[in-house]
Amino acid sequence: QELKEIKRKVKAMPRKFRADLEGQQRFPGTCIFYDVNNDRCGIHSARPAVCRAFGYFGNLVCFRSPQTASKEDFVPQAARVGMLSQDFTWKDFS
């Protein structure tokens, strides 16, 4: 379901915004939707549960604000289909 939402979001993106995101150079392991130039998520309203949980659980601590993480770990509710930083490319969202 999350992947379907992301695909809808990408399809609705203005062409210029998508081209800018797609053309940005990223470090290995960085999500393909991370907007490096603006330090934000390019699909924020459609981001998956793991991204929504980032910074709030012990296994997803954010270095910028480690005190916000609880001691409990994030456990996904749905089966994983892949990682946006490794398993998908922009071609998967054409």
PDB file with one MODEL, atoms N, CA, C and O in Angstrom:
MODEL        1
ATOM      1  N   GLN A   1       0.816  -1.193   0.000  1.00  0.00           N
ATOM      2  CA  GLN A   1       0.000   0.000   0.000  1.00  0.00           C
ATOM      3  C   GLN A   1       0.869   1.270   0.000  1.00  0.00           C
ATOM      4  O   GLN A   1       0.586   2.229  -0.719  1.00  0.00           O
ATOM      5  N   GLU A   2       1.922   1.255   0.814  1.00  0.00           N
ATOM      6  CA  GLU A   2       2.804   2.426   0.870  1.00  0.00           C
ATOM      7  C   GLU A   2       3.453   2.694  -0.483  1.00  0.00           C
ATOM      8  O   GLU A   2       3.568   3.844  -0.908  1.00  0.00           O
ATOM      9  N   LEU A   3       3.870   1.638  -1.149  1.00  0.00           N
ATOM     10  CA  LEU A   3       4.498   1.781  -2.460  1.00  0.00           C
ATOM     11  C   LEU A   3       3.523   2.391  -3.464  1.00  0.00           C
ATOM     12  O   LEU A   3       3.915   3.213  -4.293  1.00  0.00           O
ATOM     13  N   LYS A   4       2.253   1.991  -3.391  1.00  0.00           N
ATOM     14  CA  LYS A   4       1.236   2.569  -4.275  1.00  0.00           C
ATOM     15  C   LYS A   4       1.079   4.058  -4.016  1.00  0.00           C
ATOM     16  O   LYS A   4       0.954   4.846  -4.953  1.00  0.00           O
ATOM     17  N   GLU A   5       1.086   4.447  -2.736  1.00  0.00           N
ATOM     18  CA  GLU A   5       0.980   5.869  -2.383  1.00  0.00           C
ATOM     19  C   GLU A   5       2.168   6.661  -2.915  1.00  0.00           C
ATOM     20  O   GLU A   5       2.009   7.762  -3.441  1.00  0.00           O
ATOM     21  N   ILE A   6       3.352   6.091  -2.774  1.00  0.00           N
ATOM     22  CA  ILE A   6       4.557   6.760  -3.259  1.00  0.00           C
ATOM     23  C   ILE A   6       4.493   6.927  -4.776  1.00  0.00           C
ATOM     24  O   ILE A   6       4.832   7.986  -5.304  1.00  0.00           O
ATOM     25  N   LYS A   7       4.062   5.889  -5.465  1.00  0.00           N
ATOM     26  CA  LYS A   7       3.953   5.968  -6.925  1.00  0.00           C
ATOM     27  C   LYS A   7       2.963   7.049  -7.346  1.00  0.00           C
ATOM     28  O   LYS A   7       3.210   7.777  -8.308  1.00  0.00           O
ATOM     29  N   ARG A   8       1.840   7.159  -6.630  1.00  0.00           N
ATOM     30  CA  ARG A   8       0.859   8.218  -6.932  1.00  0.00           C
ATOM     31  C   ARG A   8       1.475   9.599  -6.705  1.00  0.00           C
ATOM     32  O   ARG A   8       1.283  10.514  -7.506  1.00  0.00           O
ATOM     33  N   LYS A   9       2.209   9.735  -5.615  1.00  0.00           N
ATOM     34  CA  LYS A   9       2.849  11.013  -5.292  1.00  0.00           C
ATOM     35  C   LYS A   9       3.852  11.409  -6.368  1.00  0.00           C
ATOM     36  O   LYS A   9       3.877  12.556  -6.814  1.00  0.00           O
ATOM     37  N   VAL A  10       4.678  10.451  -6.781  1.00  0.00           N
ATOM     38  CA  VAL A  10       5.694  10.731  -7.799  1.00  0.00           C
ATOM     39  C   VAL A  10       5.036  11.078  -9.129  1.00  0.00           C
ATOM     40  O   VAL A  10       5.489  11.984  -9.829  1.00  0.00           O
ATOM     41  N   LYS A  11       3.982  10.370  -9.476  1.00  0.00           N
ATOM     42  CA  LYS A  11       3.284  10.637 -10.734  1.00  0.00           C
ATOM     43  C   LYS A  11       2.691  12.051 -10.747  1.00  0.00           C
ATOM     44  O   LYS A  11       2.608  12.681 -11.802  1.00  0.00           O
ATOM     45  N   ALA A  12       2.282  12.541  -9.587  1.00  0.00           N
ATOM     46  CA  ALA A  12       1.672  13.870  -9.489  1.00  0.00           C
ATOM     47  C   ALA A  12       2.695  14.998  -9.335  1.00  0.00           C
ATOM     48  O   ALA A  12       2.325  16.171  -9.346  1.00  0.00           O
ATOM     49  N   MET A  13       3.970  14.655  -9.192  1.00  0.00           N
ATOM     50  CA  MET A  13       5.014  15.676  -9.022  1.00  0.00           C
ATOM     51  C   MET A  13       5.151  16.547 -10.260  1.00  0.00           C
ATOM     52  O   MET A  13       5.076  16.051 -11.384  1.00  0.00           O
ATOM     53  N   PRO A  14       5.350  17.840 -10.056  1.00  0.00           N
ATOM     54  CA  PRO A  14       5.665  18.684 -11.220  1.00  0.00           C
ATOM     55  C   PRO A  14       6.951  18.171 -11.882  1.00  0.00           C
ATOM     56  O   PRO A  14       7.890  17.764 -11.198  1.00  0.00           O
ATOM     57  N   ARG A  15       6.979  18.195 -13.184  1.00  0.00           N
ATOM     58  CA  ARG A  15       8.102  17.640 -13.949  1.00  0.00           C
ATOM     59  C   ARG A  15       9.448  18.250 -13.537  1.00  0.00           C
ATOM     60  O   ARG A  15      10.444  17.536 -13.419  1.00  0.00           O
ATOM     61  N   LYS A  16       9.474  19.551 -13.321  1.00  0.00           N
ATOM     62  CA  LYS A  16      10.721  20.223 -12.949  1.00  0.00           C
ATOM     63  C   LYS A  16      11.210  19.764 -11.573  1.00  0.00           C
ATOM     64  O   LYS A  16      12.405  19.532 -11.390  1.00  0.00           O
ATOM     65  N   PHE A  17      10.299  19.631 -10.607  1.00  0.00           N
ATOM     66  CA  PHE A  17      10.663  19.184  -9.267  1.00  0.00           C
ATOM     67  C   PHE A  17      11.227  17.764  -9.311  1.00  0.00           C
ATOM     68  O   PHE A  17      12.250  17.471  -8.693  1.00  0.00           O
ATOM     69  N   ARG A  18      10.541  16.884 -10.057  1.00  0.00           N
ATOM     70  CA  ARG A  18      11.014  15.509 -10.182  1.00  0.00           C
ATOM     71  C   ARG A  18      12.401  15.471 -10.828  1.00  0.00           C
ATOM     72  O   ARG A  18      13.284  14.758 -10.352  1.00  0.00           O
ATOM     73  N   ALA A  19      12.593  16.223 -11.893  1.00  0.00           N
ATOM     74  CA  ALA A  19      13.884  16.237 -12.586  1.00  0.00           C
ATOM     75  C   ALA A  19      14.985  16.725 -11.648  1.00  0.00           C
ATOM     76  O   ALA A  19      16.097  16.198 -11.669  1.00  0.00           O
ATOM     77  N   ASP A  20      14.683  17.723 -10.833  1.00  0.00           N
ATOM     78  CA  ASP A  20      15.665  18.230  -9.875  1.00  0.00           C
ATOM     79  C   ASP A  20      16.019  17.154  -8.842  1.00  0.00           C
ATOM     80  O   ASP A  20      17.195  16.914  -8.569  1.00  0.00           O
ATOM     81  N   LEU A  21      15.002  16.514  -8.273  1.00  0.00           N
ATOM     82  CA  LEU A  21      15.249  15.445  -7.297  1.00  0.00           C
ATOM     83  C   LEU A  21      16.046  14.295  -7.913  1.00  0.00           C
ATOM     84  O   LEU A  21      17.013  13.803  -7.332  1.00  0.00           O
ATOM     85  N   GLU A  22      15.622  13.892  -9.077  1.00  0.00           N
ATOM     86  CA  GLU A  22      16.245  12.758  -9.764  1.00  0.00           C
ATOM     87  C   GLU A  22      17.708  13.041 -10.102  1.00  0.00           C
ATOM     88  O   GLU A  22      18.532  12.127 -10.103  1.00  0.00           O
ATOM     89  N   GLY A  23      18.029  14.288 -10.385  1.00  0.00           N
ATOM     90  CA  GLY A  23      19.380  14.637 -10.805  1.00  0.00           C
ATOM     91  C   GLY A  23      20.354  14.925  -9.676  1.00  0.00           C
ATOM     92  O   GLY A  23      21.540  15.137  -9.929  1.00  0.00           O
ATOM     93  N   GLN A  24      19.884  14.938  -8.447  1.00  0.00           N
ATOM     94  CA  GLN A  24      20.764  15.249  -7.318  1.00  0.00           C
ATOM     95  C   GLN A  24      21.712  14.097  -7.008  1.00  0.00           C
ATOM     96  O   GLN A  24      21.332  12.927  -7.069  1.00  0.00           O
ATOM     97  N   GLN A  25      22.931  14.440  -6.680  1.00  0.00           N
ATOM     98  CA  GLN A  25      23.908  13.426  -6.289  1.00  0.00           C
ATOM     99  C   GLN A  25      23.714  13.103  -4.815  1.00  0.00           C
ATOM    100  O   GLN A  25      23.602  14.006  -3.987  1.00  0.00           O
ATOM    101  N   ARG A  26      23.674  11.825  -4.490  1.00  0.00           N
ATOM    102  CA  ARG A  26      23.466  11.389  -3.116  1.00  0.00           C
ATOM    103  C   ARG A  26      24.564  10.429  -2.693  1.00  0.00           C
ATOM    104  O   ARG A  26      25.201   9.775  -3.518  1.00  0.00           O
ATOM    105  N   PHE A  27      24.764  10.364  -1.385  1.00  0.00           N
ATOM    106  CA  PHE A  27      25.687   9.369  -0.851  1.00  0.00           C
ATOM    107  C   PHE A  27      25.030   8.000  -0.951  1.00  0.00           C
ATOM    108  O   PHE A  27      23.804   7.908  -0.889  1.00  0.00           O
ATOM    109  N   PRO A  28      25.814   6.933  -1.104  1.00  0.00           N
ATOM    110  CA  PRO A  28      25.238   5.583  -1.120  1.00  0.00           C
ATOM    111  C   PRO A  28      24.415   5.343   0.150  1.00  0.00           C
ATOM    112  O   PRO A  28      24.831   5.701   1.252  1.00  0.00           O
ATOM    113  N   GLY A  29      23.267   4.745  -0.023  1.00  0.00           N
ATOM    114  CA  GLY A  29      22.395   4.460   1.108  1.00  0.00           C
ATOM    115  C   GLY A  29      21.410   5.568   1.422  1.00  0.00           C
ATOM    116  O   GLY A  29      20.581   5.420   2.320  1.00  0.00           O
ATOM    117  N   THR A  30      21.485   6.687   0.691  1.00  0.00           N
ATOM    118  CA  THR A  30      20.545   7.792   0.896  1.00  0.00           C
ATOM    119  C   THR A  30      19.301   7.546   0.048  1.00  0.00           C
ATOM    120  O   THR A  30      19.400   7.152  -1.113  1.00  0.00           O
ATOM    121  N   CYS A  31      18.161   7.776   0.623  1.00  0.00           N
ATOM    122  CA  CYS A  31      16.887   7.576  -0.072  1.00  0.00           C
ATOM    123  C   CYS A  31      16.861   8.377  -1.379  1.00  0.00           C
ATOM    124  O   CYS A  31      17.341   9.509  -1.430  1.00  0.00           O
ATOM    125  N   ILE A  32      16.303   7.785  -2.421  1.00  0.00           N
ATOM    126  CA  ILE A  32      16.234   8.466  -3.712  1.00  0.00           C
ATOM    127  C   ILE A  32      15.319   9.684  -3.673  1.00  0.00           C
ATOM    128  O   ILE A  32      15.396  10.538  -4.556  1.00  0.00           O
ATOM    129  N   PHE A  33      14.459   9.777  -2.668  1.00  0.00           N
ATOM    130  CA  PHE A  33      13.542  10.905  -2.562  1.00  0.00           C
ATOM    131  C   PHE A  33      14.035  11.992  -1.610  1.00  0.00           C
ATOM    132  O   PHE A  33      13.356  13.000  -1.414  1.00  0.00           O
ATOM    133  N   TYR A  34      15.197  11.795  -1.024  1.00  0.00           N
ATOM    134  CA  TYR A  34      15.747  12.828  -0.141  1.00  0.00           C
ATOM    135  C   TYR A  34      16.231  13.998  -0.989  1.00  0.00           C
ATOM    136  O   TYR A  34      17.064  13.832  -1.880  1.00  0.00           O
ATOM    137  N   ASP A  35      15.706  15.163  -0.704  1.00  0.00           N
ATOM    138  CA  ASP A  35      16.072  16.385  -1.422  1.00  0.00           C
ATOM    139  C   ASP A  35      17.324  16.953  -0.757  1.00  0.00           C
ATOM    140  O   ASP A  35      17.234  17.680   0.232  1.00  0.00           O
ATOM    141  N   VAL A  36      18.470  16.621  -1.297  1.00  0.00           N
ATOM    142  CA  VAL A  36      19.761  17.022  -0.739  1.00  0.00           C
ATOM    143  C   VAL A  36      19.899  18.540  -0.715  1.00  0.00           C
ATOM    144  O   VAL A  36      20.405  19.107   0.253  1.00  0.00           O
ATOM    145  N   ASN A  37      19.454  19.184  -1.766  1.00  0.00           N
ATOM    146  CA  ASN A  37      19.605  20.636  -1.877  1.00  0.00           C
ATOM    147  C   ASN A  37      18.813  21.407  -0.829  1.00  0.00           C
ATOM    148  O   ASN A  37      19.223  22.488  -0.408  1.00  0.00           O
ATOM    149  N   ASN A  38      17.685  20.856  -0.411  1.00  0.00           N
ATOM    150  CA  ASN A  38      16.817  21.545   0.542  1.00  0.00           C
ATOM    151  C   ASN A  38      16.708  20.838   1.887  1.00  0.00           C
ATOM    152  O   ASN A  38      15.958  21.281   2.757  1.00  0.00           O
ATOM    153  N   ASP A  39      17.447  19.742   2.070  1.00  0.00           N
ATOM    154  CA  ASP A  39      17.476  18.977   3.324  1.00  0.00           C
ATOM    155  C   ASP A  39      16.070  18.621   3.804  1.00  0.00           C
ATOM    156  O   ASP A  39      15.668  18.949   4.920  1.00  0.00           O
ATOM    157  N   ARG A  40      15.337  17.936   2.922  1.00  0.00           N
ATOM    158  CA  ARG A  40      13.987  17.519   3.278  1.00  0.00           C
ATOM    159  C   ARG A  40      13.556  16.331   2.427  1.00  0.00           C
ATOM    160  O   ARG A  40      14.220  15.970   1.456  1.00  0.00           O
ATOM    161  N   CYS A  41      12.457  15.746   2.801  1.00  0.00           N
ATOM    162  CA  CYS A  41      11.902  14.614   2.061  1.00  0.00           C
ATOM    163  C   CYS A  41      11.119  15.127   0.861  1.00  0.00           C
ATOM    164  O   CYS A  41      10.279  16.017   0.993  1.00  0.00           O
ATOM    165  N   GLY A  42      11.393  14.568  -0.298  1.00  0.00           N
ATOM    166  CA  GLY A  42      10.702  14.972  -1.515  1.00  0.00           C
ATOM    167  C   GLY A  42       9.312  14.387  -1.653  1.00  0.00           C
ATOM    168  O   GLY A  42       8.541  14.819  -2.510  1.00  0.00           O
ATOM    169  N   ILE A  43       8.978  13.403  -0.817  1.00  0.00           N
ATOM    170  CA  ILE A  43       7.646  12.777  -0.861  1.00  0.00           C
ATOM    171  C   ILE A  43       7.023  12.790   0.531  1.00  0.00           C
ATOM    172  O   ILE A  43       6.302  11.861   0.895  1.00  0.00           O
ATOM    173  N   HIS A  44       7.290  13.815   1.298  1.00  0.00           N
ATOM    174  CA  HIS A  44       6.940  13.868   2.718  1.00  0.00           C
ATOM    175  C   HIS A  44       5.528  13.392   3.029  1.00  0.00           C
ATOM    176  O   HIS A  44       5.356  12.585   3.943  1.00  0.00           O
ATOM    177  N   SER A  45       4.534  13.846   2.325  1.00  0.00           N
ATOM    178  CA  SER A  45       3.145  13.453   2.627  1.00  0.00           C
ATOM    179  C   SER A  45       2.858  11.989   2.309  1.00  0.00           C
ATOM    180  O   SER A  45       1.871  11.442   2.802  1.00  0.00           O
ATOM    181  N   ALA A  46       3.691  11.343   1.503  1.00  0.00           N
ATOM    182  CA  ALA A  46       3.492   9.937   1.141  1.00  0.00           C
ATOM    183  C   ALA A  46       4.607   9.035   1.684  1.00  0.00           C
ATOM    184  O   ALA A  46       4.699   7.868   1.305  1.00  0.00           O
ATOM    185  N   ARG A  47       5.448   9.569   2.563  1.00  0.00           N
ATOM    186  CA  ARG A  47       6.579   8.781   3.053  1.00  0.00           C
ATOM    187  C   ARG A  47       6.089   7.547   3.799  1.00  0.00           C
ATOM    188  O   ARG A  47       5.032   7.578   4.429  1.00  0.00           O
ATOM    189  N   PRO A  48       6.858   6.458   3.730  1.00  0.00           N
ATOM    190  CA  PRO A  48       6.443   5.215   4.375  1.00  0.00           C
ATOM    191  C   PRO A  48       6.536   5.281   5.906  1.00  0.00           C
ATOM    192  O   PRO A  48       7.129   6.201   6.469  1.00  0.00           O
ATOM    193  N   ALA A  49       5.945   4.300   6.550  1.00  0.00           N
ATOM    194  CA  ALA A  49       5.877   4.254   8.020  1.00  0.00           C
ATOM    195  C   ALA A  49       7.255   4.320   8.665  1.00  0.00           C
ATOM    196  O   ALA A  49       7.419   4.975   9.695  1.00  0.00           O
ATOM    197  N   VAL A  50       8.235   3.664   8.090  1.00  0.00           N
ATOM    198  CA  VAL A  50       9.570   3.678   8.694  1.00  0.00           C
ATOM    199  C   VAL A  50      10.140   5.094   8.714  1.00  0.00           C
ATOM    200  O   VAL A  50      10.860   5.456   9.645  1.00  0.00           O
ATOM    201  N   CYS A  51       9.832   5.883   7.718  1.00  0.00           N
ATOM    202  CA  CYS A  51      10.295   7.273   7.681  1.00  0.00           C
ATOM    203  C   CYS A  51       9.519   8.125   8.685  1.00  0.00           C
ATOM    204  O   CYS A  51      10.079   9.025   9.311  1.00  0.00           O
ATOM    205  N   ARG A  52       8.239   7.837   8.830  1.00  0.00           N
ATOM    206  CA  ARG A  52       7.427   8.566   9.810  1.00  0.00           C
ATOM    207  C   ARG A  52       7.908   8.263  11.230  1.00  0.00           C
ATOM    208  O   ARG A  52       7.809   9.110  12.117  1.00  0.00           O
ATOM    209  N   ALA A  53       8.425   7.062  11.439  1.00  0.00           N
ATOM    210  CA  ALA A  53       8.892   6.635  12.763  1.00  0.00           C
ATOM    211  C   ALA A  53      10.318   7.095  13.060  1.00  0.00           C
ATOM    212  O   ALA A  53      10.745   7.084  14.214  1.00  0.00           O
ATOM    213  N   PHE A  54      11.053   7.497  12.032  1.00  0.00           N
ATOM    214  CA  PHE A  54      12.457   7.854  12.203  1.00  0.00           C
ATOM    215  C   PHE A  54      12.628   8.944  13.252  1.00  0.00           C
ATOM    216  O   PHE A  54      11.975   9.985  13.201  1.00  0.00           O
ATOM    217  N   GLY A  55      13.513   8.685  14.195  1.00  0.00           N
ATOM    218  CA  GLY A  55      13.793   9.645  15.250  1.00  0.00           C
ATOM    219  C   GLY A  55      13.008   9.406  16.526  1.00  0.00           C
ATOM    220  O   GLY A  55      13.310   9.999  17.561  1.00  0.00           O
ATOM    221  N   TYR A  56      12.006   8.545  16.461  1.00  0.00           N
ATOM    222  CA  TYR A  56      11.135   8.326  17.616  1.00  0.00           C
ATOM    223  C   TYR A  56      11.291   6.958  18.272  1.00  0.00           C
ATOM    224  O   TYR A  56      10.654   6.686  19.289  1.00  0.00           O
ATOM    225  N   PHE A  57      12.126   6.097  17.705  1.00  0.00           N
ATOM    226  CA  PHE A  57      12.308   4.753  18.249  1.00  0.00           C
ATOM    227  C   PHE A  57      13.792   4.452  18.423  1.00  0.00           C
ATOM    228  O   PHE A  57      14.638   5.019  17.732  1.00  0.00           O
ATOM    229  N   GLY A  58      14.092   3.558  19.351  1.00  0.00           N
ATOM    230  CA  GLY A  58      15.474   3.212  19.678  1.00  0.00           C
ATOM    231  C   GLY A  58      16.275   2.693  18.512  1.00  0.00           C
ATOM    232  O   GLY A  58      17.483   2.922  18.451  1.00  0.00           O
ATOM    233  N   ASN A  59      15.647   2.004  17.585  1.00  0.00           N
ATOM    234  CA  ASN A  59      16.369   1.472  16.427  1.00  0.00           C
ATOM    235  C   ASN A  59      16.352   2.428  15.228  1.00  0.00           C
ATOM    236  O   ASN A  59      16.834   2.080  14.150  1.00  0.00           O
ATOM    237  N   LEU A  60      15.803   3.622  15.416  1.00  0.00           N
ATOM    238  CA  LEU A  60      15.751   4.632  14.351  1.00  0.00           C
ATOM    239  C   LEU A  60      16.123   6.013  14.902  1.00  0.00           C
ATOM    240  O   LEU A  60      15.458   7.004  14.601  1.00  0.00           O
ATOM    241  N   VAL A  61      17.162   6.072  15.690  1.00  0.00           N
ATOM    242  CA  VAL A  61      17.568   7.319  16.330  1.00  0.00           C
ATOM    243  C   VAL A  61      18.114   8.303  15.294  1.00  0.00           C
ATOM    244  O   VAL A  61      18.871   7.929  14.397  1.00  0.00           O
ATOM    245  N   CYS A  62      17.715   9.558  15.437  1.00  0.00           N
ATOM    246  CA  CYS A  62      18.223  10.622  14.573  1.00  0.00           C
ATOM    247  C   CYS A  62      19.374  11.317  15.289  1.00  0.00           C
ATOM    248  O   CYS A  62      19.242  11.709  16.449  1.00  0.00           O
ATOM    249  N   PHE A  63      20.491  11.468  14.609  1.00  0.00           N
ATOM    250  CA  PHE A  63      21.652  12.093  15.238  1.00  0.00           C
ATOM    251  C   PHE A  63      21.395  13.554  15.601  1.00  0.00           C
ATOM    252  O   PHE A  63      22.058  14.092  16.488  1.00  0.00           O
ATOM    253  N   ARG A  64      20.453  14.196  14.937  1.00  0.00           N
ATOM    254  CA  ARG A  64      20.165  15.606  15.220  1.00  0.00           C
ATOM    255  C   ARG A  64      19.395  15.803  16.523  1.00  0.00           C
ATOM    256  O   ARG A  64      19.497  16.848  17.165  1.00  0.00           O
ATOM    257  N   SER A  65      18.631  14.796  16.901  1.00  0.00           N
ATOM    258  CA  SER A  65      17.797  14.919  18.100  1.00  0.00           C
ATOM    259  C   SER A  65      17.641  13.550  18.770  1.00  0.00           C
ATOM    260  O   SER A  65      16.534  13.015  18.822  1.00  0.00           O
ATOM    261  N   PRO A  66      18.727  12.982  19.278  1.00  0.00           N
ATOM    262  CA  PRO A  66      18.655  11.633  19.851  1.00  0.00           C
ATOM    263  C   PRO A  66      17.747  11.522  21.073  1.00  0.00           C
ATOM    264  O   PRO A  66      17.264  10.432  21.380  1.00  0.00           O
ATOM    265  N   GLN A  67      17.510  12.622  21.771  1.00  0.00           N
ATOM    266  CA  GLN A  67      16.689  12.584  22.974  1.00  0.00           C
ATOM    267  C   GLN A  67      15.211  12.314  22.683  1.00  0.00           C
ATOM    268  O   GLN A  67      14.463  11.973  23.599  1.00  0.00           O
ATOM    269  N   THR A  68      14.779  12.460  21.435  1.00  0.00           N
ATOM    270  CA  THR A  68      13.367  12.222  21.113  1.00  0.00           C
ATOM    271  C   THR A  68      13.038  10.745  20.941  1.00  0.00           C
ATOM    272  O   THR A  68      11.864  10.375  20.916  1.00  0.00           O
ATOM    273  N   ALA A  69      14.051   9.901  20.823  1.00  0.00           N
ATOM    274  CA  ALA A  69      13.821   8.465  20.603  1.00  0.00           C
ATOM    275  C   ALA A  69      13.440   7.766  21.906  1.00  0.00           C
ATOM    276  O   ALA A  69      14.037   8.008  22.956  1.00  0.00           O
ATOM    277  N   SER A  70      12.448   6.907  21.817  1.00  0.00           N
ATOM    278  CA  SER A  70      12.057   6.101  22.970  1.00  0.00           C
ATOM    279  C   SER A  70      12.986   4.892  23.060  1.00  0.00           C
ATOM    280  O   SER A  70      13.827   4.682  22.186  1.00  0.00           O
ATOM    281  N   LYS A  71      12.833   4.114  24.101  1.00  0.00           N
ATOM    282  CA  LYS A  71      13.669   2.921  24.252  1.00  0.00           C
ATOM    283  C   LYS A  71      13.113   1.747  23.451  1.00  0.00           C
ATOM    284  O   LYS A  71      13.827   0.781  23.183  1.00  0.00           O
ATOM    285  N   GLU A  72      11.863   1.828  23.079  1.00  0.00           N
ATOM    286  CA  GLU A  72      11.288   0.722  22.312  1.00  0.00           C
ATOM    287  C   GLU A  72      11.699   0.824  20.847  1.00  0.00           C
ATOM    288  O   GLU A  72      11.997   1.909  20.346  1.00  0.00           O
ATOM    289  N   ASP A  73      11.711  -0.310  20.175  1.00  0.00           N
ATOM    290  CA  ASP A  73      12.094  -0.367  18.763  1.00  0.00           C
ATOM    291  C   ASP A  73      10.874  -0.300  17.858  1.00  0.00           C
ATOM    292  O   ASP A  73       9.782  -0.734  18.222  1.00  0.00           O
ATOM    293  N   PHE A  74      11.082   0.245  16.691  1.00  0.00           N
ATOM    294  CA  PHE A  74      10.034   0.290  15.668  1.00  0.00           C
ATOM    295  C   PHE A  74       9.890  -1.100  15.061  1.00  0.00           C
ATOM    296  O   PHE A  74      10.878  -1.738  14.697  1.00  0.00           O
ATOM    297  N   VAL A  75       8.658  -1.555  14.958  1.00  0.00           N
ATOM    298  CA  VAL A  75       8.358  -2.844  14.331  1.00  0.00           C
ATOM    299  C   VAL A  75       7.357  -2.564  13.216  1.00  0.00           C
ATOM    300  O   VAL A  75       6.233  -2.139  13.486  1.00  0.00           O
ATOM    301  N   PRO A  76       7.753  -2.797  11.960  1.00  0.00           N
ATOM    302  CA  PRO A  76       6.831  -2.525  10.847  1.00  0.00           C
ATOM    303  C   PRO A  76       5.598  -3.422  10.895  1.00  0.00           C
ATOM    304  O   PRO A  76       5.672  -4.585  11.291  1.00  0.00           O
ATOM    305  N   GLN A  77       4.475  -2.864  10.487  1.00  0.00           N
ATOM    306  CA  GLN A  77       3.215  -3.613  10.471  1.00  0.00           C
ATOM    307  C   GLN A  77       3.032  -4.416   9.185  1.00  0.00           C
ATOM    308  O   GLN A  77       2.337  -5.431   9.175  1.00  0.00           O
ATOM    309  N   ALA A  78       3.651  -3.961   8.113  1.00  0.00           N
ATOM    310  CA  ALA A  78       3.509  -4.619   6.813  1.00  0.00           C
ATOM    311  C   ALA A  78       4.833  -5.259   6.406  1.00  0.00           C
ATOM    312  O   ALA A  78       5.902  -4.860   6.869  1.00  0.00           O
ATOM    313  N   ALA A  79       4.743  -6.241   5.546  1.00  0.00           N
ATOM    314  CA  ALA A  79       5.948  -6.898   5.035  1.00  0.00           C
ATOM    315  C   ALA A  79       6.756  -5.913   4.197  1.00  0.00           C
ATOM    316  O   ALA A  79       6.199  -5.102   3.458  1.00  0.00           O
ATOM    317  N   ARG A  80       8.051  -5.995   4.322  1.00  0.00           N
ATOM    318  CA  ARG A  80       8.944  -5.102   3.584  1.00  0.00           C
ATOM    319  C   ARG A  80       9.038  -5.517   2.114  1.00  0.00           C
ATOM    320  O   ARG A  80       9.168  -6.703   1.809  1.00  0.00           O
ATOM    321  N   VAL A  81       8.974  -4.555   1.218  1.00  0.00           N
ATOM    322  CA  VAL A  81       9.115  -4.845  -0.215  1.00  0.00           C
ATOM    323  C   VAL A  81      10.431  -4.328  -0.760  1.00  0.00           C
ATOM    324  O   VAL A  81      10.786  -4.624  -1.900  1.00  0.00           O
ATOM    325  N   GLY A  82      11.163  -3.559   0.038  1.00  0.00           N
ATOM    326  CA  GLY A  82      12.447  -3.042  -0.402  1.00  0.00           C
ATOM    327  C   GLY A  82      12.776  -1.738   0.292  1.00  0.00           C
ATOM    328  O   GLY A  82      11.973  -1.193   1.050  1.00  0.00           O
ATOM    329  N   MET A  83      13.971  -1.251   0.017  1.00  0.00           N
ATOM    330  CA  MET A  83      14.423   0.004   0.599  1.00  0.00           C
ATOM    331  C   MET A  83      14.568   1.054  -0.494  1.00  0.00           C
ATOM    332  O   MET A  83      15.120   0.778  -1.559  1.00  0.00           O
ATOM    333  N   LEU A  84      14.075   2.247  -0.230  1.00  0.00           N
ATOM    334  CA  LEU A  84      14.150   3.320  -1.222  1.00  0.00           C
ATOM    335  C   LEU A  84      15.575   3.785  -1.465  1.00  0.00           C
ATOM    336  O   LEU A  84      15.844   4.504  -2.428  1.00  0.00           O
ATOM    337  N   SER A  85      16.482   3.377  -0.598  1.00  0.00           N
ATOM    338  CA  SER A  85      17.884   3.766  -0.775  1.00  0.00           C
ATOM    339  C   SER A  85      18.686   2.718  -1.532  1.00  0.00           C
ATOM    340  O   SER A  85      19.828   2.974  -1.911  1.00  0.00           O
ATOM    341  N   GLN A  86      18.105   1.539  -1.758  1.00  0.00           N
ATOM    342  CA  GLN A  86      18.856   0.454  -2.391  1.00  0.00           C
ATOM    343  C   GLN A  86      18.103  -0.283  -3.489  1.00  0.00           C
ATOM    344  O   GLN A  86      18.637  -0.530  -4.570  1.00  0.00           O
ATOM    345  N   ASP A  87      16.866  -0.627  -3.197  1.00  0.00           N
ATOM    346  CA  ASP A  87      16.130  -1.558  -4.052  1.00  0.00           C
ATOM    347  C   ASP A  87      15.315  -0.916  -5.173  1.00  0.00           C
ATOM    348  O   ASP A  87      14.815  -1.613  -6.056  1.00  0.00           O
ATOM    349  N   PHE A  88      15.184   0.392  -5.139  1.00  0.00           N
ATOM    350  CA  PHE A  88      14.392   1.078  -6.152  1.00  0.00           C
ATOM    351  C   PHE A  88      15.216   2.174  -6.802  1.00  0.00           C
ATOM    352  O   PHE A  88      16.097   2.765  -6.177  1.00  0.00           O
ATOM    353  N   THR A  89      14.920   2.433  -8.054  1.00  0.00           N
ATOM    354  CA  THR A  89      15.519   3.560  -8.767  1.00  0.00           C
ATOM    355  C   THR A  89      14.366   4.415  -9.301  1.00  0.00           C
ATOM    356  O   THR A  89      13.199   4.034  -9.207  1.00  0.00           O
ATOM    357  N   TRP A  90      14.710   5.558  -9.852  1.00  0.00           N
ATOM    358  CA  TRP A  90      13.662   6.423 -10.412  1.00  0.00           C
ATOM    359  C   TRP A  90      12.903   5.733 -11.525  1.00  0.00           C
ATOM    360  O   TRP A  90      11.742   6.063 -11.768  1.00  0.00           O
ATOM    361  N   LYS A  91      13.519   4.790 -12.205  1.00  0.00           N
ATOM    362  CA  LYS A  91      12.827   4.068 -13.291  1.00  0.00           C
ATOM    363  C   LYS A  91      11.646   3.264 -12.767  1.00  0.00           C
ATOM    364  O   LYS A  91      10.692   3.012 -13.503  1.00  0.00           O
ATOM    365  N   ASP A  92      11.703   2.854 -11.490  1.00  0.00           N
ATOM    366  CA  ASP A  92      10.595   2.111 -10.903  1.00  0.00           C
ATOM    367  C   ASP A  92       9.368   2.984 -10.685  1.00  0.00           C
ATOM    368  O   ASP A  92       8.285   2.472 -10.401  1.00  0.00           O
ATOM    369  N   PHE A  93       9.527   4.284 -10.814  1.00  0.00           N
ATOM    370  CA  PHE A  93       8.426   5.208 -10.565  1.00  0.00           C
ATOM    371  C   PHE A  93       8.036   5.994 -11.813  1.00  0.00           C
ATOM    372  O   PHE A  93       7.440   7.067 -11.720  1.00  0.00           O
ATOM    373  N   SER A  94       8.373   5.455 -12.968  1.00  0.00           N
ATOM    374  CA  SER A  94       8.017   6.105 -14.236  1.00  0.00           C
ATOM    375  C   SER A  94       6.601   5.771 -14.646  1.00  0.00           C
ATOM    376  O   SER A  94       6.135   6.232 -15.688  1.00  0.00           O
TER     377      SER A  94
ENDMDL
END
